[in-house]
């Protein structure tokens, strides 16, 4: 199921499940809920990093230090521009995948016109298709990093040293 447009994202570590509860609110007031395991988060991090690294401003840099500097600057700027202060909107009009969160099982993606088209699917049943620009990518990475830190999953090396400011909330608008 394609998400019409991303309005909000939330990632919360749930210790009883030892999973991250991932919620997406769409612009047409639909909410999609998934459980993300540590292994699934690693896959998502790889995909999001690959997409971000394709940024034309990063690719044109001649050396690694320049690429890292541009990447850090762009990620810091994207995270600063995101709104991590607003509470997650609990008034979704529709839960197309049901009330219960689905365990994320399959991850597929493609890059088209600088956007990442990410598909998250459970083992059985319908999943979601998200279109992610580099701004949303940076916000997702920041949320994932915050949740992984709370989980003590020790994924710092997967994120690399390029992430800027971390969110103070678990929600981004």
Protein Blocks (a to p, Z undefined) as FASTA:
>chain_A
ZZfbafbdcddddfklopacdddddfkopacdddddfklmmmmmmmmmmmmmmpmklmmp
mbfklmmmmmmmmmmmmmmmpcfkbccdfkbfbdfkojbdcddfbdcdddeehiacdddd
dfbdcdddddddfklmmmmmmmmmmmmmmnonopmlmnopmbccddfbfbdZZ
